[in-house]
Amino acid sequence: MKKWITIMALVTVVATAGCANTSTSSNGNSNTNANTGTNEQTDNASGNAGGGKAVELTFWGDWAGDGQKQFQTMVDAFNKSQDKIHVKYVLQQDLITKFLTAATSGGAPDVLLWDRWRTPLYAPKNVLHPIDDYMNQDGLNKDDFYGEALKELTNSDKLYGLPLTVDARALFYNKKLLSDAGVTQPPTTWDELEQAAVKTTKWNGSKLEVAGFSLGDNGLFNMYLQQAGGQMLTDDGKTNFNNEKGLAVLNFWDRMLNEEKVYKVGFEQGLGEGTDAFATGKVAMTYNGPWMLSTYKKYGKDLDFGVVPPPAGPNGDKGGVMGGFGLVIPEASKHQAEAWEFIKWWTANKDNALLWAKTSLNIPGYKPALEDPFFQDDPLYKPFLDTLEFAKVRPSHPGYSVMETEALIPNLELFQQKKQKAEDTLKKAQERGDQQLADNVDVK
């Protein structure tokens, strides 16, 4: 996840992923508009059919702005659908810290928005309630959900939630820039990607005016490694990139950056804060997630773009990284059964999952909803749906995020800045990474 990822400031629809290893997710949701403390809703609980008061549930999340409105739409729809349970969405800054405090001191929410990559870090702390018994009692079919997303919500053979969103990166390309450069088809392989990037790059002396392909996110190394036929960790929990497959990725990057010169490190940041290089025609091709579709569509004729799955590596291997969020039940919730009813209603019902998709423009984790024309008739969604069929979640080792952010990425940055050779980069990242994994194998 994600995290993983830098989201440009002009994102207007809250939607990724991530994934990312920070509170900004891989699907583009940001906490920057969150108010201090909580945002109390004023809805009153309605009475149920038996004349008693509805059970009050508290749903914590850190999506503000448009994301908060999207959540409120779903909460309101659930509250109107029955009269036995009443849900209130509470916006929280610093969500995980407050949750961990509440889990031991009282005041825990009943439902929690969950960045799925956190599961191996926190499930062993016994702060989440497994849902396996609920799944069995209601006869829910796990095959209706993305298996990788369920895998990311599982720890020690226990399932701790259901996927709310799924996302993956796909290749966005500027149709006009490619056409003007004589590229008739979007790339499907590394070789085609390299050729198209070379043809669409424009230099004016020493100044890069149009980058053929963005190499600004080295957090995508995992995806490239899969395309090279590799994987990030071994089965026994050690790094697995200091080898010929990891070297293939860095050699590909080196060729693009320093021989073909299709990109310049820092190019996009140098365009000014809030400037999206792809939207403004400064980058011909870039990896991004489905959360950017609505934003780029708003440019209309000024940005004629297409999307294809990530190009395959030199031996035909496909690679993609799945990110996204889930809904979980805290162990300290006083209304776990009712919390499950809310989660099931939202994430395991075709009509409600589709309502969520149309409201938020996220891809839901419930596969039957994707059969709807909303997805099937929009050609821009298809590349993401295709990618999600082979995309893998990040390894479920509790020390993975620390290894990636503190050992791997800093060394990749030095490599991209030509301060370190490829072989030294992989070796140092392996040594530091294996130590990080070993230090964090036991969750305390």
Phi and psi in degrees as a GROMACS rama.xvg file:
@    title "Ramachandran Plot"
@    xaxis  label "Phi"
@    yaxis  label "Psi"
@TYPE xy
106.801  -111.02  LYS-3
110.109  -30.6989  TRP-4
-148.426  142.793  ILE-5
-110.634  126.079  THR-6
-105.975  130.063  ILE-7
-69.4576  152.745  MET-8
-69.0854  -15.4147  ALA-9
-87.3747  9.09454  LEU-10
-63.7122  123.02  VAL-11
-108.856  -12.9965  THR-12
-112.454  122.745  VAL-13
-76.9573  127.625  VAL-14
172.34  165.384  GLY-18
-161.081  88.4349  CYS-19
-133.356  169.203  ALA-20
-92.754  20.2469  ASN-21
-131.832  -176.737  THR-22
-73.4775  -12.4175  SER-23
-88.3791  121.534  THR-24
-86.8045  169.164  SER-25
-68.9121  -9.59182  SER-26
-107.955  13.464  ASN-27
94.2655  0.974825  GLY-28
-78.2358  132.766  ASN-29
-121.223  148.544  SER-30
-94.8432  7.04942  ASN-31
-66.6973  -21.2667  THR-32
-97.4826  6.16713  ASN-33
-69.0052  141.291  ALA-34
-81.1978  157.374  ASN-35
-66.328  134.257  THR-36
79.3434  -138.11  GLY-37
-114.971  163.261  THR-38
-113.666  96.538  ASN-39
-72.793  133.887  GLU-40
-90.154  153.962  GLN-41
-103.751  4.02781  THR-42
-62.1648  141.217  ASP-43
-99.9369  148.339  ASN-44
-69.202  139.761  ALA-45
-91.2145  153.058  SER-46
-73.6544  150.746  GLY-47
-91.8281  178.464  ASN-48
-62.8844  -26.9982  ALA-49
-84.5066  3.37903  GLY-50
90.1039  -8.7309  GLY-51
-84.1798  171.471  GLY-52
-82.4964  142.302  LYS-53
-65.7316  148.666  ALA-54
-69.5148  129.184  VAL-55
-90.7062  124.135  GLU-56
-112.537  142.81  LEU-57
-109.688  127.532  THR-58
-114.084  114.726  PHE-59
-97.7458  138.607  TRP-60
-155.752  167.735  GLY-61
-118.269  21.657  ASP-62
-87.1229  120.651  TRP-63
-106.807  -175.129  ALA-64
56.1426  -128.819  GLY-65
-60.8721  -36.2801  ASP-66
-61.6842  -39.8162  GLY-67
-63.9545  -40.9263  GLN-68
-63.9672  -38.8208  LYS-69
-64.9826  -43.6341  GLN-70
-62.3134  -41.5087  PHE-71
-64.9182  -33.7852  GLN-72
-59.5548  -44.466  THR-73
-70.624  -39.5036  MET-74
-61.8416  -45.2076  VAL-75
-62.9349  -40.5735  ASP-76
-64.1225  -40.8258  ALA-77
-65.7872  -45.3149  PHE-78
-61.177  -33.4552  ASN-79
-79.6355  -18.1904  LYS-80
-78.3273  -15.0135  SER-81
-161.943  173.44  GLN-82
-128.34  17.7349  ASP-83
-100.04  -20.4631  LYS-84
-132.997  135.796  ILE-85
-124.946  122.149  HIS-86
-104.285  140.654  VAL-87
-124.919  124.919  LYS-88
-84.4736  129.965  TYR-89
-121.101  118.855  VAL-90
-77.0294  129.909  LEU-91
-128.464  128.742  GLN-92
-81.0667  155.315  GLN-93
49.867  54.6589  ASP-94
-55.8872  -49.6368  LEU-95
-66.75  -42.4778  ILE-96
-60.5101  -44.9374  THR-97
-67.8348  -36.2459  LYS-98
-65.3437  -45.8663  PHE-99
-63.2796  -36.2064  LEU-100
-66.1362  -45.7355  THR-101
-67.225  -29.4294  ALA-102
-64.7412  -25.094  ALA-103
-110.545  -17.8138  THR-104
-114.084  1.04192  SER-105
99.0017  160.672  GLY-106
84.0324  18.7721  GLY-107
-67.7804  148.119  ALA-108
-71.9597  171.582  PRO-109
-95.2455  -27.9102  ASP-110
-135.361  141.011  VAL-111
-132.181  131.334  LEU-112
-68.1222  132.132  LEU-113
-132.034  117.886  TRP-114
-73.1091  113.174  ASP-115
-61.4796  -29.2884  ARG-116
-62.2502  -16.1404  TRP-117
-76.9  -12.018  ARG-118
-54.1565  -49.6369  THR-119
-66.5709  -17.8362  PRO-120
-79.8723  -35.7048  LEU-121
-114.37  -23.1597  TYR-122
-58.2893  -40.2587  ALA-123
-64.6531  -15.1014  PRO-124
-82.0222  -1.87328  LYS-125
61.3701  36.8222  ASN-126
-103.032  -4.71004  VAL-127
-117.125  148.801  LEU-128
-101.147  124.485  HIS-129
-66.3239  149.238  PRO-130
-113.812  11.4067  ILE-131
-56.8843  -44.2108  ASP-132
-63.5941  -39.005  ASP-133
-64.7169  -42.5231  TYR-134
-58.7473  -44.5728  MET-135
-69.1862  -42.1158  ASN-136
-66.04  -31.4951  GLN-137
-97.4367  1.25428  ASP-138
64.5958  33.3857  GLY-139
-75.9581  139.986  LEU-140
-95.8938  118.474  ASN-141
-62.2836  -25.2743  LYS-142
-67.604  -13.469  ASP-143
-78.1483  -7.91023  ASP-144
-116.331  157.974  PHE-145
-63.747  122.362  TYR-146
-60.2582  -38.3506  GLY-147
-65.2171  -36.3148  GLU-148
-67.4497  -40.3177  ALA-149
-65.0173  -38.673  LEU-150
-57.8923  -38.9948  LYS-151
-73.2384  -16.8019  GLU-152
-100.36  9.76247  LEU-153
-112.335  141.015  THR-154
-147.67  131.172  ASN-155
51.7216  43.9013  SER-156
65.976  16.1035  ASP-157
-114.816  136.517  LYS-158
-93.8023  131.58  LEU-159
-113.532  5.57808  TYR-160
175.042  179.626  GLY-161
-120.212  146.791  LEU-162
-71.2698  130.158  PRO-163
-90.5046  -41.5024  LEU-164
-137.117  154.379  THR-165
-132.921  146.865  VAL-166
-152.892  161.559  ASP-167
-156.868  161.445  ALA-168
-83.7394  142.776  ARG-169
-134.25  168.482  ALA-170
-91.5233  115.299  LEU-171
-88.1442  137.368  PHE-172
-136.932  143.946  TYR-173
-84.8756  110.841  ASN-174
-61.3186  -40.7313  LYS-175
-67.2654  -44.1738  LYS-176
-63.2362  -40.3336  LEU-177
-67.7298  -43.7504  LEU-178
-63.3083  -44.3388  SER-179
-62.2873  -26.8087  ASP-180
-90.6164  2.55204  ALA-181
83.9847  14.2546  GLY-182
-90.9395  112.209  VAL-183
-88.5915  -21.6536  THR-184
-134.156  143.333  GLN-185
-65.5717  151.315  PRO-186
-69.975  145.211  PRO-187
-120.903  -7.19913  THR-188
-135.508  165.668  THR-189
-58.1546  -41.8562  TRP-190
-62.185  -45.1221  ASP-191
-66.2703  -36.4823  GLU-192
-62.8137  -44.1383  LEU-193
-63.0184  -45.4241  GLU-194
-62.6918  -44.3488  GLN-195
-65.0763  -37.9883  ALA-196
-64.4654  -41.9031  ALA-197
-61.7198  -44.0666  VAL-198
-69.0681  -28.8085  LYS-199
-96.1836  -6.05514  THR-200
-76.4701  138.94  THR-201
-130.88  121.332  LYS-202
-111.449  143.992  TRP-203
-118.582  89.6852  ASN-204
68.0152  -121.26  GLY-205
-93.4476  5.01634  SER-206
-104.337  125.972  LYS-207
-81.171  120.008  LEU-208
-98.7042  -41.1865  GLU-209
-134.445  121.087  VAL-210
-86.2476  132.326  ALA-211
-69.5821  -29.8401  GLY-212
-156.236  134.433  PHE-213
-80.3442  125.514  SER-214
-116.65  33.2873  LEU-215
-84.3181  -5.48181  GLY-216
-122.061  90.9025  ASP-217
-75.8076  -4.5663  ASN-218
-67.7052  -9.10069  GLY-219
-87.3138  9.65394  LEU-220
-53.7541  -40.4872  PHE-221
-54.6177  -45.3609  ASN-222
-63.4999  -46.4981  MET-223
-62.5676  -38.5066  TYR-224
-63.6473  -39.9357  LEU-225
-61.3876  -41.0502  GLN-226
-65.8803  -25.5762  GLN-227
-85.6465  1.53192  ALA-228
93.2569  10.393  GLY-229
-109.432  -176.775  GLY-230
-145.356  156.353  GLN-231
-70.4511  -39.0048  MET-232
-125.806  153.214  LEU-233
-79.0539  169.184  THR-234
-63.9349  -24.5035  ASP-235
-97.1573  16.9116  ASP-236
81.4328  34.4549  GLY-237
-119.463  161.908  LYS-238
-63.5036  150.903  THR-239
-140.115  39.0727  ASN-240
-121.302  -8.3831  PHE-241
-84.7591  72.9106  ASN-242
-158.699  -173.583  ASN-243
-65.0637  -25.4589  GLU-244
-76.7019  -41.8815  LYS-245
-64.0598  -37.7532  GLY-246
-66.1633  -34.0427  LEU-247
-61.7879  -38.7905  ALA-248
-64.1523  -49.5196  VAL-249
-68.4344  -34.4409  LEU-250
-65.4709  -36.72  ASN-251
-64.7301  -45.9218  PHE-252
-61.7906  -43.8894  TRP-253
-62.2335  -41.5413  ASP-254
-63.2741  -43.8501  ARG-255
-67.3989  -41.1519  MET-256
-78.2231  -45.7008  LEU-257
-109.302  -20.1556  ASN-258
-100.766  -54.488  GLU-259
-81.0339  -24.2739  GLU-260
54.3908  48.8135  LYS-261
-85.8008  -4.95465  VAL-262
-155.348  158.392  TYR-263
-131.129  128.166  LYS-264
-56.2812  128.01  VAL-265
87.8985  0.179059  GLY-266
-57.3649  -47.1992  PHE-267
-70.1525  -38.5078  GLU-268
-64.1771  -31.918  GLN-269
-71.4533  -9.4061  GLY-270
-80.6017  -10.9383  LEU-271
112.142  146.739  GLY-272
-61.4854  134.486  GLU-273
85.2692  1.1017  GLY-274
-94.7117  123.259  THR-275
-92.9615  114.451  ASP-276
-64.1132  -34.4892  ALA-277
-72.0364  -43.6237  PHE-278
-63.066  -32.3591  ALA-279
-94.7355  8.06891  THR-280
77.4117  17.3145  GLY-281
-90.433  -13.5476  LYS-282
-131.42  129.761  VAL-283
-81.3298  -34.1518  ALA-284
-142.267  142.95  MET-285
-157.251  152.999  THR-286
-88.1896  132.982  TYR-287
-155.576  176.833  ASN-288
-108.229  174.929  GLY-289
-64.5126  -17.8008  PRO-290
-63.8631  -17.1187  TRP-291
-91.3378  -6.08327  MET-292
-59.6336  -49.4242  LEU-293
-65.52  -36.7924  SER-294
-64.3267  -48.3178  THR-295
-69.2158  -30.9764  TYR-296
-63.8283  -28.0401  LYS-297
-67.0882  -17.5353  LYS-298
-78.4784  -13.1758  TYR-299
56.7384  -132.099  GLY-300
-66.1897  -19.0243  LYS-301
-74.2938  -13.406  ASP-302
-143.259  93.1132  LEU-303
-91.3862  103.585  ASP-304
-126.147  160.278  PHE-305
-131.739  170.846  GLY-306
-136.964  137.478  VAL-307
-135.005  157.805  VAL-308
-59.9593  159.98  PRO-309
-56.5231  132.537  PRO-310
-58.1474  144.733  PRO-311
-75.7452  156.661  ALA-312
-77.2335  -174.122  GLY-313
-62.2023  -23.3709  PRO-314
-109.023  16.4297  ASN-315
85.6416  7.6681  GLY-316
-74.8156  136.073  ASP-317
-93.4218  152.899  LYS-318
-154.063  134.804  GLY-319
-157.529  153.615  GLY-320
-116.506  123.519  VAL-321
-89.3082  133.191  MET-322
-125.655  -173.765  GLY-323
137.358  -179.206  GLY-324
-116.205  162.79  PHE-325
-134.932  175.483  GLY-326
-115.958  131.128  LEU-327
-129.011  164.111  VAL-328
-111.395  119.047  ILE-329
-63.5739  145.544  PRO-330
-61.7103  -30.3761  GLU-331
-84.9181  1.91038  ALA-332
-61.8296  138.397  SER-333
-87.5135  -5.87434  LYS-334
-136.117  59.6238  HIS-335
-65.3824  -40.014  GLN-336
-63.9351  -41.8093  ALA-337
-69.8738  -35.7739  GLU-338
-61.4799  -40.1846  ALA-339
-61.9212  -40.3256  TRP-340
-60.0935  -39.1634  GLU-341
-67.7381  -46.2808  PHE-342
-62.6548  -45.2423  ILE-343
-61.526  -43.3916  LYS-344
-58.5768  -40.8913  TRP-345
-79.5285  -45.3034  TRP-346
-103.772  -11.7239  THR-347
-123.623  24.5135  ALA-348
-128.502  126.769  ASN-349
-59.0394  -46.4092  LYS-350
-66.0933  -40.4594  ASP-351
-74.2631  -37.1272  ASN-352
-64.011  -34.7429  ALA-353
-71.2649  -39.274  LEU-354
-58.1262  -42.5881  LEU-355
-61.663  -43.2506  TRP-356
-62.3626  -45.0783  ALA-357
-70.803  -29.2219  LYS-358
-75.3712  -43.5543  THR-359
-106.089  -14.4571  SER-360
62.6373  24.9369  LEU-361
-88.5377  157.966  ASN-362
-89.596  118.719  ILE-363
-73.8374  159.137  PRO-364
-81.7582  -3.75272  GLY-365
-96.2042  108.615  TYR-366
-61.4212  -37.5944  LYS-367
-56.6083  -28.9295  PRO-368
-67.503  -23.871  ALA-369
-77.3699  -7.54107  LEU-370
-78.0493  -11.1516  GLU-371
-69.4605  148.254  ASP-372
-55.7233  -23.2417  PRO-373
-53.663  -38.1197  PHE-374
-94.9378  -44.0504  PHE-375
-68.7196  -28.8227  GLN-376
-93.2384  0.551134  ASP-377
-107.401  106.712  ASP-378
-63.2539  -17.974  PRO-379
-78.1033  -20.0805  LEU-380
-80.8332  -29.4278  TYR-381
-56.3006  -44.3738  LYS-382
-58.495  -33.8418  PRO-383
-73.0407  -41.8938  PHE-384
-63.0652  -39.3822  LEU-385
-63.8919  -42.1119  ASP-386
-65.4618  -37.6808  THR-387
-64.912  -18.5235  LEU-388
-72.3599  -24.1069  GLU-389
-119.689  -4.72722  PHE-390
-66.3794  145.381  ALA-391
-116.428  144.994  LYS-392
-76.9135  164.895  VAL-393
-65.8555  152.561  ARG-394
-54.1004  144.464  PRO-395
-89.2372  22.9691  SER-396
-74.2337  133.265  HIS-397
-61.7836  -20.5747  PRO-398
-98.6698  6.44812  GLY-399
-61.8457  -48.4698  TYR-400
-61.6999  -37.1939  SER-401
-66.4319  -43.572  VAL-402
-59.1316  -46.1147  MET-403
-66.3642  -45.7793  GLU-404
-79.8264  -30.1649  THR-405
-104.592  -18.7127  GLU-406
-113.532  -50.5119  ALA-407
-77.5795  -56.622  LEU-408
-61.8513  -42.4993  ILE-409
-58.3181  -36.1768  PRO-410
-72.6549  -36.1014  ASN-411
-63.6125  -36.1792  LEU-412
-63.3613  -43.1235  GLU-413
-62.8284  -38.4872  LEU-414
-63.6893  -47.2425  PHE-415
-65.0739  -28.1325  GLN-416
-86.1233  8.40797  GLN-417
60.3039  30.962  LYS-418
-101.263  -0.977313  LYS-419
-156.498  137.179  GLN-420
-73.423  159.301  LYS-421
-58.8606  -47.2348  ALA-422
-62.4024  -41.8917  GLU-423
-66.726  -37.1995  ASP-424
-59.8913  -49.5496  THR-425
-67.635  -38.7957  LEU-426
-65.3826  -47.1204  LYS-427
-66.6603  -38.8057  LYS-428
-65.4171  -36.7703  ALA-429
-65.7984  -48.1182  GLN-430
-61.9862  -48.8957  GLU-431
-68.8343  -39.4167  ARG-432
-65.1259  -43.5294  GLY-433
-63.2176  -35.6711  ASP-434
-66.5157  -41.742  GLN-435
-63.3845  -42.0506  GLN-436
-63.2224  -43.7035  LEU-437
-65.467  -39.164  ALA-438
-69.4444  -22.823  ASP-439
-115.592  17.3655  ASN-440
-69.8792  -29.8723  VAL-441
-105.012  122.064  ASP-442
-82.1708  130.944  VAL-443
